[in-house]
Amino acid sequence: MSQTPIRTKIDFDKPGTQWGTLNIPFSYNLSGWSQLQIPISTIAHGEGPTVLLMAGNHGDEYPGQIAIMKLMQSLKLEQISGRIIFIPAINIPAAKAATRLSPIDGKNLNRCFPGDADGTVSEIMAHYLTHEIFPLVEVVIDLHTGGRGVYFYPCAHMHLVENLEQRRRMALATEAYNTDFAFLYADIAGKGLLPVEAENMGKTVVTTEMGGGEVTTAPVHQVSQAGLRNVLVHLKVLQGEEKCRTDLGLPPTRWVQALNAEDYIFAPESGLFESFVDVGSEVSEGQPLGALYFLERPDRKPSIIEANSNGIAIAHRGPTLTSQGDIVFCLAHDVEEQVLKTFQ
């Protein structure tokens, strides 16, 4: 196996607070000795778990990036029991370009795992996380939104892993985000996911989908930031009193899932998409969810998108301009009681 070309001055075994960069050799401008520099920070103090906290896996997903930057600037060393590794924008070229994919190599970092030390920039980063960072940590927190393409009801989510002890740890950490919905999702778009690589190594993996689109409202920022702190308190790496939803005067988190391919509804043709229902709404089988209109045929009746089952609209298309094959709705369903019992 090739050794990573990434270099950093961060000493992951050193206590205290460190700020630095992950440096990837890459000639992307006029200099042959250029580097792509990814900011990274660590805070280590006392005994406790090691948590990897990152966002910007997809560049156009910003609430998590802001939440991590605010958190890393505000924490004091004595508040930590263990170690936190902060990478607020793991795909910084995409974050700067407001794109989902890396503008350097055109790749989706979230589909590059376990990576390749001799590959492209995204593959090198995936390899580094897999072989250098994941072995150091017990917990991986990877913060997402739907980006510019999809709008999610803000939620924490996870995979339904087979190992029941790992599943329980993940479910309790997911609930600690205190979102209205906790979402179990399936991999319908291929392999190579970052969360799956970490799950396969036995890590407690917590991910989010905090809205999406160009606009992030104040409430979404608030739930993203407050939830993140509460998860770290739950994990006992950050001092404080864990808050559950009843402490906040809220009903319990509702667990929903979209584990079948039929739960994901795609545009049958290109057009302008109008949503008829908001995310978080209950829908019935056969109910019209939205319509596609046709710029070049304004005389043509719109194509109606219908629900193929009862469920909850957990996500829908973000931009109005829609291409054939774009997802227009994801319908989630309540998690069965026997599955919920495995979370306790």
C-alpha positions in Angstrom: 0.0 0.0 0.0 1.4 3.4 -1.0 2.1 5.9 1.8 0.1 9.1 1.9 1.6 12.2 0.3 -0.2 14.4 2.8 1.9 16.1 5.4 1.0 18.1 8.5 2.7 19.7 11.5 -0.2 18.6 13.7 0.9 16.0 16.4 -2.2 14.0 17.0 -0.7 12.6 20.3 0.1 16.0 21.7 -2.2 17.5 24.4 -3.4 21.1 24.2 -4.7 23.1 21.3 -3.1 23.0 17.8 -4.0 24.8 14.6 -2.5 23.7 11.3 -3.2 22.3 7.8 -3.2 19.1 5.9 -0.9 19.7 2.9 -1.4 17.9 -0.4 1.3 18.5 -3.1 -0.6 19.7 -6.1 0.5 21.9 -9.0 -2.7 23.9 -9.7 -1.2 27.3 -10.5 2.0 28.7 -12.0 4.2 27.1 -9.3 5.5 23.5 -9.5 5.8 23.3 -5.7 2.2 24.3 -4.8 0.2 22.7 -2.0 -3.5 22.3 -1.4 -3.9 23.2 2.3 -6.8 21.9 4.3 -7.2 23.7 7.7 -7.3 21.3 10.7 -7.2 21.8 14.5 -7.1 19.5 17.5 -8.0 20.0 21.2 -6.8 17.3 23.6 -7.1 17.3 27.3 -7.5 14.6 29.9 -9.0 11.1 29.4 -11.9 10.5 27.1 -12.9 9.5 23.5 -11.4 10.9 20.3 -14.0 12.5 18.0 -13.5 13.5 14.4 -15.7 16.4 13.5 -15.9 17.5 9.9 -18.0 19.2 7.3 -17.7 20.4 3.7 -17.4 16.9 2.3 -19.6 18.5 -0.3 -18.5 22.0 -0.7 -22.0 23.7 -1.1 -23.2 22.5 2.3 -22.3 25.3 4.7 -24.2 25.1 8.0 -21.9 22.4 9.4 -18.8 24.3 8.3 -20.0 27.4 10.2 -21.0 25.3 13.2 -17.5 23.7 13.4 -15.7 27.0 13.0 -17.8 28.6 15.7 -17.3 25.7 18.0 -13.5 25.4 17.5 -13.0 29.1 18.3 -15.2 29.0 21.4 -14.0 25.9 23.3 -11.6 26.1 26.2 -9.1 23.4 26.8 -10.4 22.6 30.3 -13.9 21.9 28.8 -12.5 18.8 26.9 -12.2 15.3 28.2 -10.4 13.4 25.4 -9.6 14.7 22.0 -11.5 16.5 19.2 -10.1 16.7 15.7 -11.7 19.6 13.7 -11.8 19.8 9.9 -14.4 22.4 9.1 -14.0 22.1 5.3 -12.6 18.8 4.2 -13.2 19.6 0.6 -12.1 23.2 0.6 -11.8 23.7 -3.2 -15.4 22.7 -3.5 -16.4 25.0 -0.6 -14.7 27.9 -2.2 -16.4 27.2 -5.5 -19.8 26.5 -4.0 -19.9 23.1 -5.7 -20.8 19.6 -4.6 -17.9 18.0 -6.5 -14.3 19.0 -6.3 -13.5 21.6 -9.1 -9.9 20.2 -9.1 -10.7 16.6 -10.2 -14.4 16.6 -10.7 -14.9 13.8 -8.1 -17.4 13.4 -5.3 -15.2 13.0 -2.2 -18.1 11.1 -0.5 -17.8 8.4 -3.1 -14.0 8.0 -3.1 -13.5 5.7 -0.1 -11.3 3.9 0.9 -9.3 6.2 -1.4 -6.0 6.0 -3.2 -2.6 7.5 -2.1 -1.5 7.6 -5.7 -4.9 9.0 -7.1 -6.4 12.4 -7.5 -6.7 15.0 -4.8 -10.1 13.7 -3.6 -8.8 10.1 -3.6 -5.7 11.1 -1.7 -7.9 12.8 1.0 -10.2 9.8 1.3 -7.1 7.5 1.7 -5.7 9.8 4.4 -8.9 9.8 6.3 -9.3 6.0 6.0 -5.7 5.1 7.0 -4.5 8.0 9.1 -7.4 9.6 10.8 -10.1 7.0 11.3 -7.8 4.6 13.2 -7.2 7.4 15.8 -10.9 8.0 16.6 -13.9 6.3 18.2 -16.5 8.7 16.7 -16.9 10.2 13.2 -19.3 13.2 12.9 -19.8 14.2 9.2 -22.1 17.2 8.8 -24.1 17.6 5.6 -27.1 19.4 4.0 -28.8 18.6 0.8 -26.6 21.1 -0.9 -28.0 23.2 -3.7 -29.8 20.3 -5.2 -32.0 18.9 -2.4 -33.8 20.5 0.5 -34.1 18.3 3.6 -36.2 18.7 6.7 -33.3 19.4 9.0 -32.4 16.1 10.6 -29.7 13.9 12.0 -29.4 10.6 10.2 -27.5 7.3 10.1 -27.3 3.9 8.4 -29.0 0.8 10.0 -25.7 -1.0 10.7 -25.9 -4.8 11.5 -23.7 -4.7 14.6 -26.3 -4.1 17.3 -23.9 -2.5 19.9 -22.6 -0.1 17.2 -26.2 0.6 16.1 -27.2 1.5 19.6 -24.3 3.9 20.0 -25.1 5.5 16.7 -28.8 5.8 17.5 -28.2 7.4 20.9 -25.8 9.9 19.4 -28.1 10.6 16.5 -31.0 11.3 19.0 -28.7 13.6 20.9 -28.8 16.0 18.0 -32.4 16.8 19.1 -33.8 17.1 15.6 -37.6 16.6 15.0 -36.8 13.6 12.8 -34.0 11.1 12.9 -33.6 9.5 9.5 -32.4 6.0 8.4 -31.3 6.2 4.8 -30.1 3.7 2.1 -27.3 3.9 -0.4 -29.0 4.2 -3.7 -26.3 6.1 -5.6 -23.3 3.7 -5.5 -20.5 2.8 -3.2 -17.5 4.5 -1.6 -19.3 6.5 1.1 -17.3 8.1 3.9 -19.8 7.0 6.6 -19.8 3.4 5.4 -16.0 3.2 5.5 -16.0 4.5 9.1 -18.9 2.1 10.0 -17.0 -0.8 8.6 -14.2 0.0 11.0 -16.6 -0.1 13.9 -16.9 3.7 14.5 -19.8 5.5 16.0 -20.9 7.6 13.0 -23.3 10.5 13.2 -24.3 12.5 10.1 -26.8 15.3 9.4 -28.9 16.8 6.6 -29.4 20.4 7.7 -31.7 21.8 5.1 -30.1 22.7 1.8 -30.1 25.4 -0.9 -28.4 28.8 -1.1 -30.3 30.2 1.9 -29.8 28.9 5.4 -32.2 30.3 7.9 -31.4 31.3 11.5 -33.4 28.3 13.0 -31.4 25.9 10.8 -28.1 27.4 12.0 -29.4 27.2 15.6 -30.4 23.5 15.5 -27.1 22.7 13.7 -25.0 24.4 16.3 -26.9 23.5 19.4 -27.3 19.9 18.3 -23.6 19.6 17.6 -22.7 20.7 21.1 -25.2 18.4 22.7 -23.9 15.4 20.8 -20.4 16.2 22.1 -21.7 16.4 25.6 -23.5 13.1 25.1 -20.2 11.5 23.9 -18.6 12.8 27.1 -15.8 14.6 25.2 -17.3 18.0 26.1 -18.3 19.0 29.6 -21.9 20.0 30.2 -25.3 18.7 30.9 -26.9 16.7 28.0 -30.3 18.0 27.0 -33.0 15.8 25.7 -36.0 17.0 23.8 -38.3 16.9 26.8 -35.9 19.2 28.6 -36.4 21.6 25.7 -40.2 21.3 25.9 -40.3 19.3 22.6 -41.9 16.0 21.7 -39.6 12.9 21.3 -37.6 12.6 18.1 -39.6 10.7 15.4 -37.6 8.0 13.7 -38.3 7.6 10.0 -36.6 5.6 7.2 -36.2 5.5 3.5 -34.6 2.1 2.9 -36.1 1.1 -0.4 -35.3 2.4 -3.8 -39.1 3.2 -4.3 -38.8 5.8 -1.5 -36.7 8.0 -3.8 -38.8 9.6 -6.6 -36.9 11.0 -9.7 -37.9 13.4 -12.4 -39.1 11.4 -15.5 -38.2 14.3 -17.8 -36.7 17.8 -17.6 -38.6 20.9 -16.7 -39.4 23.5 -14.1 -40.4 21.8 -10.8 -43.2 23.1 -8.6 -43.5 21.4 -5.2 -47.0 21.1 -3.8 -46.0 20.0 -0.3 -43.4 21.2 2.2 -40.8 18.9 3.7 -42.0 17.4 7.0 -45.6 17.0 5.6 -47.5 13.7 5.8 -48.6 12.5 2.3 -50.8 9.8 1.0 -50.4 7.3 -1.8 -51.5 8.9 -5.1 -51.3 12.4 -3.7 -49.9 15.0 -6.2 -46.5 16.1 -4.8 -45.4 18.5 -7.5 -45.4 19.3 -11.2 -43.0 19.7 -14.0 -43.6 22.6 -16.5 -41.9 22.9 -19.9 -40.2 26.1 -21.0 -40.3 25.3 -24.6 -43.9 24.0 -24.6 -45.9 26.4 -22.4 -49.0 25.0 -24.1 -48.3 21.5 -22.7 -50.0 20.5 -19.5 -47.6 19.9 -16.6 -46.4 16.4 -15.7 -47.7 15.6 -12.2 -45.5 13.8 -9.7 -47.5 11.6 -7.3 -46.7 9.8 -4.1 -46.2 6.1 -4.6 -46.9 5.4 -0.9 -48.1 6.9 2.3 -45.2 8.7 4.1 -43.4 11.8 5.2 -41.8 14.2 2.7 -38.4 14.2 4.3 -36.7 15.9 1.2 -37.6 17.4 -2.1 -35.9 19.0 -5.1 -34.1 22.3 -4.3 -33.7 24.3 -7.5 -36.7 24.9 -9.7 -34.8 24.0 -12.9 -34.8 20.2 -13.0 -33.2 17.6 -15.3 -34.5 14.2 -16.1 -33.2 11.8 -13.3 -32.9 14.5 -10.6 -34.5 13.4 -7.3 -37.7 15.4 -6.7 -38.9 13.8 -3.5 -37.8 11.4 -0.8 -40.6 9.8 1.1 -39.8 8.4 4.6 -41.8 6.0 6.8 -42.0 5.4 10.5 -39.4 2.9 11.8 -41.0 -0.3 13.1 -41.1 -0.9 16.8 -38.9 -3.9 16.8 -36.1 -1.9 15.1 -36.6 1.0 17.6 -36.0 -1.5 20.4 -32.5 -2.2 19.1 -31.6 1.5 19.6 -31.9 1.3 23.4 
